[in-house]
Amino acid sequence: MKALTVFPHVRTCEGGERLEKKMPHGLRVTFLVNVFVAGIFGVVFLLIPETYGSMTAFPVSLGMVDPTDGLTRVIGANQVAFATGSWFAYKETIWDRVKIVVQMDIVFTILGTLALVWALLFGGFPGVDWMNVAILVAFAIAFITFYSRS
């Protein structure tokens, strides 16, 4: 079958059936890694933020954030939601079905990086959070790279 380009983003065959672009293998791996990273951080922040705070001097243990006010747990719930979205995206094979998840991850990783850098420089966050910045930057680069190639 000879492929015809009808629209730049949609390819069809001579018979009119749609050829859907496959999701790159590297993006699948990125989603799977994100499932574990976001899932672990999410569960910890959701269920035991005080433990994480005491191990890392994160603001929970410094009294800057009160874990009983729910904010830290909401951040954990957010991370569990991102991990779940990455799991659903990992199970997909078609690019168009995961594109919006990639876009959300790009926005989150960029804004999360900026917020953490601000907190580290001006908010008194402990140096261990540079590790979180590195994780977010790595995911931002990966998601932006796959998005720009697709």
Secondary structure, DSSP 4 states (H G I P E B T S, - for coil): --EEEEETTEEEETTS-EEPPBPPHHHHHHHHHHHHHHHHHHHHHHH-HHHHHHHHT-HHHHTSS-GGGSHHHHHHHHHHHHHHHHHHHHH--BHHHHHHHHHHHHHHHHHHHHHHHHHHHHS---TTHHHHHHHHHHHHHHHHHHHHH-
